[in-house]
Amino acid sequence: MERLPPRTTSDEIDLYIRTYMSLLRSSGEVRVRAFEESHAFSQSSLHAGAREPGFDAAAFGYSAARLPACMHAVQRVVLGQSYEQFEAEQMPVRQWSRVRTRGRRRPLRFDGNATLAVFVASVSDIDDLVPICTAYQIEWNKLHTLLQTSGLAAEMLGSDGAHVVTPEQLAARIGLSEEDARTLQSALAGSWTDALHAMARAPCHLSMRLLNGSFTEYQRTSDRWWRAIEPHYRREQPPKRPPVYFVSSNAHALVNLLGGYARAHQAPLLQWVQERNPEQLWPVVEKALAEGRSHELSNLTYYLLRAFIHDGAQERREAVQRSDEMCGIRSIESPGHLDVSAQVISLSALTPSLWDERLRMPGEERLAGSDAVIVNIDYPLGMAAYHHLSRVTRAAGELRGVYVMGKAATLNARVGDVMLSGVVHDEHSRNSYLMRNCFSAGDVQRWLMHGTVLDNQKALTVRSAFLQNRDYMGVFYREGYTVLEMEAGPYLSAVYEAVSPRRHPTDELVHLSNQVPFDLGLLHYASDTPYSRRQSLLSKSLSYFGVDSTYACAIAIVRRILSQEIARLSAR
C-alpha cells in the first residue's frame, strides 16, 4: 500500500523560504544580500559552489539564462501582478521596454535605467526568481573580485573603457577553465562585453520588492488570462460551452501535428535549411532524407519551423496563422498579459488528410460531428498551473480529459527518456496523489526513436529548481521518487477540486484513481540528470535532441484524444 513519504523539506531550505517570504512582506525594497546567507547554507544542488570562493560558472549560467540580457544594468527588481499595481507605485510599465529571457516565459518590462518589472502569476514565480537573483549576485561579486585582483578590470576599463576580452583571455587571466569561460560567454550571450565591463566596474547590489502576493490577486490574474481566451472558445451563436480536452504542453507540438503547415511547405523549408544550416542540422536532415526516415524528417521540420518563421519576419508568421485557422486551430498569444499562450482546437474543423501520418486512425471521419475542443496551453510555472486549470474547469463545459506533458529532472533515467507517473507527491500541498495514468509505456515507445519509456514511476513536484539539496532528494529517492518537476502537483490539486465538493486537502494521501470521471494523463521527458556527471541541466541543452521525446509524448496525447472522441461518437 502506498504511504506518505516522511517530512522531507530540509531545515536549511525551510529557513531559506521563510527568510525571503517574511522579508518580502515589507512595503519597501529588500536588498538581495539579505537572502545570501540562507541561500548559501541551503546547500542547493544547483548552486553547489555558493559557499566556495571560486566562481561557480554553472550556477551563474543557469541564473543568467533565466534573466534578461539587460540584467547587468538592473539594480532594482519589482514583482507585481498587474499593470495597475505597478502604476499605483508610479511605475508606468506600459511605456517600458519589453524584455525576454531564454530560460523562462515571464512578462518583463525594463525602464531603460535600473528597474526591472516582473509580472508574477503565482507564488512559484517568487520561489523561482529569488534564488535566481541571489545566485546571480553571489557569483557576479566573485567574478568582480577576480577581475579586480587580477588587474584585468583596470585594463578593460582603461582610459576609453572599450577593451574587449575573449573567453580564452578571461580564463587565462583570472584562473577559470576555458569551459567555464565559455559557459559564462554563453550565459551572457549578446551582452557579453557590456556585462563583463559592468562586472569589472562594480559589485552587484540588487534589491527586490513584492507589490502584492495575495492568493486573490493570483486568481484575478488567471481570470484575465481566461477572459482573453474565452471569445475564441465560445464562438458559436448563441455562445455555448463546448466539452473540453485540456492539454498542458507547449505552443508548437499539437499545432504542427494537426495543422499541416510544415509538411505542406516542406520543400521551401528544407531549401532554407540547406542554405542557412541552422544549428548545423543540415547534415542530419540530409541523412534522414537519404535514408527515407520520414518520421525523423517530420520532427526535424517541426523543430526548424520556428527559426524559418522568424527568418521570414511577419509574412511567414501570418501565413502560418492563416493556415492553422483554416484547420480549426486558433492561437492566442500572451492572453491577459501572461506569457502562457493557448490554442483552441475545434475537433470538427480538423482535416485528417493534413495530419501527421502517425495520427491517422480508423473512424477519423466521425470527428466532423464532434462538438468538443482541445484547449492547449503553453505549460505554466509551478502553482500557476493550479490557477489556470481551476479557471478552465470553472468556465468551460464538460471536462473530458486532462493531459500534462512537461520537462522533468530524473534520478534514474537519461536525458531524452520519457517517464509516466502514477504517484505524485506535491511539496505545495504536501499531498501524495495516487492516480490512474491513462498512458502506458507502449503508447509512447512506438513513436520514440532514441530514448526509453519508463512507466509506473513516482514524481515529486518541487517548489523551485534551486530549492533542493542532496539530503532533501535523497530521502525521496529512497522512497522511490525519481521524477522531479514543478507542475503535476498543482494540476492534481485543481483536478481534485473539479471532482470534489471541497478544496484540496493538505498533508494527506489522496486517491484520485476512482474519483476522476475523465481521462487523466501525465508524461514527462527528462531534460536533466542532476546527479549525473555525464549530463546535467546546467551544462546540456536539449536542443534538437529533445524533439524526439517531445513529439513522442505529443503524438500519444493527440491519439488518445482522437480515439476517445471517436469511440464516444461511435457509441452515440
Stockholm file with secondary structure:
# STOCKHOLM 1.0

chainA/1-572         MERLPPRTTSDEIDLYIRTYMSLLRSSGEVRVRAFEESHAFSQSSLHAGAREPGFDAAAFGYSAARLPACMHAVQRVVLGQSYEQFEAEQMPVRQWSRVRTRGRRRPLRFDGNATLAVFVASVSDIDDLVPICTAYQIEWNKLHTLLQTSGLAAEMLGSDGAHVVTPEQLAARIGLSEEDARTLQSALAGSWTDALHAMARAPCHLSMRLLNGSFTEYQRTSDRWWRAIEPHYRREQPPKRPPVYFVSSNAHALVNLLGGYARAHQAPLLQWVQERNPEQLWPVVEKALAEGRSHELSNLTYYLLRAFIHDGAQERREAVQRSDEMCGIRSIESPGHLDVSAQVISLSALTPSLWDERLRMPGEERLAGSDAVIVNIDYPLGMAAYHHLSRVTRAAGELRGVYVMGKAATLNARVGDVMLSGVVHDEHSRNSYLMRNCFSAGDVQRWLMHGTVLDNQKALTVRSAFLQNRDYMGVFYREGYTVLEMEAGPYLSAVYEAVSPRRHPTDELVHLSNQVPFDLGLLHYASDTPYSRRQSLLSKSLSYFGVDSTYACAIAIVRRILSQEIARLSAR
#=GR chainA/1-572 SS CCCCCCCCSCHHHHHHHHHHHHHTTSSSCEETHHHHHHHHHTTCGGGTTTTSSSCCHHHHHHHHTTSCGGGGGCCEEEEESSHHHHHHTTCCGGGSEEECCSSCCCCEEECSSSEEEEECCSHHHHHHHHHHHHHHHHHHHHHHHHHHHHSHHHHHHTTTSCCCCCHHHHHHHHTCCHHHHHHHHHHHGGGHHHHHHHHHHCCCCCEEEESCCCHHHHHHHHHHHHHHHHHHHSCSSSCCCCCEEEEEECSSHHHHHHHCHHHHTHHHHHHHHHHHCGGGCHHHHHHHHHTTCHHHHHHHHHHHHHHHHHHTHHHHHHHHHHHHHHTTEEEESSGGGCSCCEEEEEGGGCCGGGSCGGGCCTTGGGGGGCCCEEEEEECCCTTHHHHHHHHHHHHSSCEEEEEEEEEEEESSSCTTCEEEEEEEEETTTCCEEECCCSCCHHHHHTTCSSSCEEEEEEEEECSCSSSCCHHHHHHHHHTTCCEEESSHHHHHHHHHHHHSSSCCCSSSEEECTTTCCSEEEEEEEEEECTTCSSCCTTTCCCTTHHHHHHHHHHHHHHHHHHHHHHHHHHHC
#=GC SS_cons         CCCCCCCCSCHHHHHHHHHHHHHTTSSSCEETHHHHHHHHHTTCGGGTTTTSSSCCHHHHHHHHTTSCGGGGGCCEEEEESSHHHHHHTTCCGGGSEEECCSSCCCCEEECSSSEEEEECCSHHHHHHHHHHHHHHHHHHHHHHHHHHHHSHHHHHHTTTSCCCCCHHHHHHHHTCCHHHHHHHHHHHGGGHHHHHHHHHHCCCCCEEEESCCCHHHHHHHHHHHHHHHHHHHSCSSSCCCCCEEEEEECSSHHHHHHHCHHHHTHHHHHHHHHHHCGGGCHHHHHHHHHTTCHHHHHHHHHHHHHHHHHHTHHHHHHHHHHHHHHTTEEEESSGGGCSCCEEEEEGGGCCGGGSCGGGCCTTGGGGGGCCCEEEEEECCCTTHHHHHHHHHHHHSSCEEEEEEEEEEEESSSCTTCEEEEEEEEETTTCCEEECCCSCCHHHHHTTCSSSCEEEEEEEEECSCSSSCCHHHHHHHHHTTCCEEESSHHHHHHHHHHHHSSSCCCSSSEEECTTTCCSEEEEEEEEEECTTCSSCCTTTCCCTTHHHHHHHHHHHHHHHHHHHHHHHHHHHC
//
